């Protein structure tokens, strides 16, 4: 690859990263979705109602995004979470993760 190609590729990657970071997640939308689909097991504000289900409130946003995407694509196996995550798009995952990271402050 010549120098022009490298610069073009670098500019495209920078633009993509900027665009992704400029589109902030919506914790309010994440809360609405969480309460409708996740709270039954993971509890209010991400504090689990049973020892078998992990607490999610206060987890790092990036960690939650990575785990939900891994459940969705099948690289992380769990009979309960895989079907739950398969219906989520990237925006929904980002919103859920943003809400859950902030949920620790709601306790």
C-alpha positions in Angstrom: 0.0 0.0 0.0 1.4 3.4 -0.9 1.5 6.4 1.4 -1.7 7.9 -0.1 -3.6 4.7 0.6 -2.3 4.5 4.1 -3.4 8.1 4.8 -6.8 7.5 3.2 -7.3 4.4 5.3 -6.2 6.3 8.5 -8.6 9.2 7.7 -11.5 6.8 7.2 -10.8 5.0 10.5 -10.5 8.3 12.4 -13.8 9.4 10.9 -15.5 6.1 11.8 -14.2 6.3 15.4 -15.4 9.9 15.7 -18.8 9.1 14.4 -19.2 6.2 16.8 -18.2 8.3 19.8 -20.3 11.2 18.7 -23.4 9.0 18.9 -23.9 8.8 22.6 -25.9 6.1 24.1 -29.3 6.9 25.7 -29.4 5.7 29.4 -33.1 6.6 29.6 -34.0 4.3 26.7 -31.7 1.7 28.3 -33.6 1.9 31.6 -37.0 1.5 29.8 -35.7 -1.6 28.0 -34.0 -3.0 31.1 -37.1 -2.7 33.2 -39.1 -4.5 30.5 -36.8 -7.4 29.8 -33.9 -7.7 32.3 -35.1 -6.6 35.7 -37.1 -9.8 36.4 -33.8 -11.7 36.9 -31.2 -9.0 37.3 -33.3 -6.9 39.7 -34.0 -3.2 40.1 -31.1 -1.0 39.1 -29.1 -4.1 38.2 -29.0 -5.6 41.7 -30.0 -9.3 41.3 -32.9 -10.9 43.1 -31.2 -14.3 43.3 -27.6 -15.4 43.7 -27.7 -17.3 40.4 -28.1 -14.0 38.4 -25.2 -11.6 38.5 -25.5 -7.9 39.6 -25.1 -5.7 36.5 -25.6 -2.3 38.1 -22.3 -0.4 38.2 -20.5 -2.6 35.7 -18.3 -0.8 33.2 -20.2 0.2 30.0 -17.5 -1.2 27.7 -17.6 -4.6 29.6 -21.3 -4.8 29.3 -21.3 -4.0 25.6 -18.7 -6.7 25.0 -20.5 -9.3 27.0 -23.9 -8.7 25.4 -22.4 -8.8 21.9 -20.6 -12.0 22.8 -23.9 -13.6 23.9 -25.6 -12.3 20.8 -23.0 -13.7 18.4 -22.7 -16.9 20.3 -19.0 -16.6 21.3 -20.1 -16.6 24.9 -22.4 -19.5 25.7 -25.4 -19.3 28.1 -28.7 -20.9 27.6 -30.6 -18.0 29.2 -28.7 -15.0 27.9 -28.0 -16.0 24.3 -31.7 -15.9 23.3 -32.1 -12.6 25.2 -29.2 -10.9 23.4 -30.0 -12.2 19.9 -32.8 -9.8 19.5 -30.7 -6.7 20.5 -29.2 -4.3 18.0 -26.0 -2.3 18.7 -28.0 0.8 19.8 -30.0 -1.2 22.3 -26.9 -2.8 23.7 -25.2 0.6 24.0 -28.3 2.0 25.8 -28.5 -0.9 28.2 -24.9 -0.7 29.0 -25.0 3.1 29.6 -28.0 2.7 31.9 -26.4 -0.1 33.9 -23.1 1.7 34.4 -25.0 4.7 35.8 -27.4 2.5 37.8 -24.9 2.0 40.7 -25.4 5.7 41.5 -29.2 5.1 41.9 -28.9 2.7 44.8 
